[in-house]
Structure formats: C-alpha cells, structure tokens
Amino acid sequence: MAIGAKDQIDKLLVQKYSDKQVDNHGNDQSTISADDVMRIMNYVSTNTMTQMKLSRRLSIACYAINAMSANYNRSRRLAG
C-alpha cells in the first residue's frame, strides 16, 4: 500500500493504480517558447518594481499631506 490511503475507497484506488507508471519524458515540445517565457517574466518583474516605486511615492505623499494638515495643540501641562 502507498502512503496516505485512509479509507476503503482510497485503498482500492491505490491498489488499482499501484502498478501504473506515468512517463512523459518523450514530450520535448513546449507550447510556449523560452523567449516568450523570459519576456513575460521581464514584464512581470518590471510591473512589480513599478508598483513598488509608486506605492513608496504614494506613501511619502500621504505622509506629507497628513503632516501639513495636522493641527498641533499645546498640552495644558507643558503650557503652564
């Protein structure tokens, strides 16, 4: 028996398919070329970097706006 068969149905399935072998080493053709994969990976990484930079700039801008619009009041303890 294989690892992980817990109930009767799983045990029967494991027993049925235990002698089957899957060998896909003959499939050398890929539907997507390596150049396309590299180009898409480049697009994704460029997009991620741009999003990170924009997020950082937005964070800085929001911090500056909040700092400019903040109203600071003197505490009664410190004013006296």
Buried (B, 14 or more C-beta within 10 A) or exposed (E): EEEEBEEEEEEEEBEEEEEEEEEEEEEEEEEEEEEEEEEEEEEEEEEEEEEEEEEEEEEEEEEEEEEEEEEEEEEEEEEE
